């Protein structure tokens, strides 16, 4: 995966997580808050994962 693709994917994960947190806190939907937490976790795991060496 190129650096640009990784950056775009991580940016998309972070934006989606923030959107889920905002929608969940506004409507009180626990499912959206949990989805936001899962997306944020995926962001942090993807951010700190070491790239494979070929």
KEKE-3310 file (N, C-alpha, C; in steps of 0.2 Angstrom, whole numbers, plus 5000, padded with zeros to 4 digits):
npx = (5004:5003:5010:5002:4989:4988:4987:4976:4966:4967:4964:4950:4945:4946:4938:4926:4924:4923:4912:4902:4903:4898:4885:4880:4881:4872:4860:4859:4861:4867:4873:4879:4889:4897:4901:4908:4919:4924:4929:4938:4947:4952:4958:4969:4976:4980:4988:4999:5004:5017:5025:5026:5041:5048)
npy = (4994:5011:5026:5037:5031:5025:5036:5042:5032:5031:5044:5045:5035:5042:5053:5048:5042:5053:5059:5049:5049:5062:5062:5052:5057:5068:5062:5053:5039:5024:5015:5021:5028:5018:5012:5023:5022:5010:5013:5023:5015:5007:5017:5021:5009:5006:5018:5016:5004:4994:4995:4981:4972:4969)
npz = (5000:4996:5002:5000:4998:5011:5019:5015:5018:5032:5035:5031:5039:5051:5050:5048:5060:5069:5063:5067:5081:5083:5077:5085:5098:5097:5094:5104:5101:5105:5097:5087:5093:5098:5086:5081:5090:5087:5074:5077:5084:5074:5066:5075:5076:5063:5061:5069:5065:5059:5043:5031:5027:5012)
capx = (5000:5007:5009:4996:4983:4987:4985:4969:4962:4967:4960:4943:4943:4946:4932:4920:4924:4921:4905:4898:4903:4894:4878:4878:4879:4866:4853:4859:4861:4873:4876:4883:4895:4901:4904:4914:4924:4928:4932:4944:4952:4955:4963:4975:4980:4983:4993:5005:5006:5024:5024:5030:5047:5049)
capy = (5000:5017:5031:5041:5027:5024:5042:5043:5028:5033:5051:5043:5032:5047:5058:5043:5041:5059:5059:5044:5052:5068:5059:5048:5061:5072:5058:5048:5032:5021:5011:5026:5030:5012:5012:5028:5020:5005:5016:5026:5010:5005:5022:5020:5003:5008:5023:5013:4997:4994:4992:4974:4973:4963)
capz = (5000:4995:5008:4999:5000:5018:5022:5013:5021:5039:5035:5030:5046:5057:5048:5049:5067:5071:5061:5071:5088:5083:5076:5091:5104:5096:5094:5109:5099:5108:5092:5083:5097:5098:5079:5081:5094:5083:5068:5080:5086:5068:5064:5079:5074:5056:5061:5072:5062:5055:5036:5030:5023:5007)
cpx = (5005:5006:5003:4990:4982:4985:4978:4964:4961:4963:4952:4941:4942:4940:4926:4919:4921:4914:4900:4898:4898:4886:4876:4877:4873:4860:4853:4859:4868:4877:4881:4890:4900:4904:4909:4920:4928:4932:4939:4949:4956:4960:4969:4979:4983:4988:4999:5007:5013:5023:5029:5035:5047:5056)
cpy = (5006:5021:5035:5037:5026:5030:5043:5039:5030:5040:5049:5040:5037:5051:5054:5042:5047:5060:5055:5047:5058:5066:5056:5052:5066:5068:5054:5041:5029:5017:5015:5028:5024:5011:5017:5026:5014:5008:5020:5021:5008:5010:5021:5014:5003:5013:5020:5007:4998:4991:4985:4976:4967:4961)
cpz = (5000:5001:5007:5000:5007:5021:5021:5017:5029:5040:5035:5036:5051:5056:5050:5057:5071:5070:5065:5078:5088:5082:5082:5097:5103:5096:5100:5107:5101:5102:5088:5087:5098:5091:5078:5085:5090:5077:5071:5082:5079:5065:5068:5077:5068:5056:5064:5070:5058:5048:5035:5026:5018:5006)
residu = (UNK:UNK:UNK:UNK:UNK:UNK:UNK:UNK:UNK:UNK:UNK:UNK:UNK:UNK:UNK:UNK:UNK:UNK:UNK:UNK:UNK:UNK:UNK:UNK:UNK:UNK:UNK:UNK:UNK:UNK:UNK:UNK:UNK:UNK:UNK:UNK:UNK:UNK:UNK:UNK:UNK:UNK:UNK:UNK:UNK:UNK:UNK:UNK:UNK:UNK:UNK:UNK:UNK:UNK)
# end
